[in-house]
Amino acid sequence: MRRGRPAATVVVTDRAILIVGRGRVQRLLRDFWFGKPTGLYHMVELDRTYKVHRQWYSEITLADEALRDMQARGNPPESDQR
């Protein structure tokens, strides 16, 4: 039996972080660093705290690397939707 809130899907693009779940979509700026994941679950604080299972750690690392690369090129994520 599952307790608590249902799982959400977090989508990370070059321009935004989208949180999809509970019948809604929330858009956050893409200037967030997820940090180095450790342990069985990595805690991510966005609109609330999310527990990310270790099976998704490579995606967390790739998202941070993509943000680092964009900033190194002088191309920070845009905050405006197109």
C-alpha positions in Angstrom: 0.0 0.0 0.0 1.3 3.4 -1.0 1.0 6.2 1.5 1.4 10.0 1.1 1.3 12.0 -2.1 1.2 10.3 -5.4 4.4 10.4 -7.5 5.0 13.3 -9.7 6.9 13.4 -13.0 9.7 16.0 -13.2 10.7 17.1 -16.7 13.9 19.1 -17.1 14.4 21.1 -20.3 17.0 23.7 -21.2 14.5 26.4 -20.3 12.4 25.1 -17.4 11.6 22.5 -14.9 8.1 21.1 -15.3 6.4 19.2 -12.5 3.5 17.1 -13.8 1.1 15.4 -11.3 -2.1 15.5 -9.5 -3.9 16.9 -12.6 -1.7 20.0 -13.0 1.6 21.2 -14.5 3.8 23.6 -12.7 6.7 25.5 -14.4 9.8 26.5 -12.5 12.9 28.4 -13.7 15.8 26.3 -15.0 18.4 27.9 -12.8 18.1 25.1 -10.2 21.0 22.8 -9.3 20.0 19.3 -8.2 23.3 18.6 -6.5 25.3 15.3 -6.2 22.9 12.5 -5.4 23.8 10.1 -2.6 22.2 7.2 -0.8 19.1 5.3 -1.8 17.0 8.5 -2.2 18.2 12.0 -3.0 16.1 14.8 -1.6 15.2 17.7 -4.1 13.5 20.8 -2.8 11.4 22.4 -5.5 7.8 23.4 -4.8 8.0 20.8 -2.1 10.5 18.0 -1.2 10.8 15.2 -3.7 12.6 11.9 -3.0 14.4 10.7 -6.1 15.3 7.0 -6.2 18.9 6.1 -7.1 17.8 4.6 -10.5 17.4 8.2 -11.7 20.7 9.5 -10.4 22.3 9.6 -13.9 19.5 11.9 -15.1 20.1 14.2 -12.2 23.8 14.4 -13.0 23.1 15.0 -16.7 20.6 17.8 -15.9 23.3 19.6 -13.7 25.9 19.0 -16.4 23.6 20.5 -19.1 23.0 23.6 -16.9 26.8 24.0 -16.3 27.5 23.7 -20.0 24.9 26.3 -20.9 26.3 28.7 -18.4 29.9 28.1 -19.5 28.8 29.1 -23.1 27.3 32.3 -21.7 23.8 31.0 -22.6 21.9 31.0 -19.3 18.4 29.5 -19.3 15.7 31.9 -20.3 12.9 32.7 -17.9 10.4 33.7 -20.5 8.2 31.2 -22.3 8.2 31.4 -26.1 
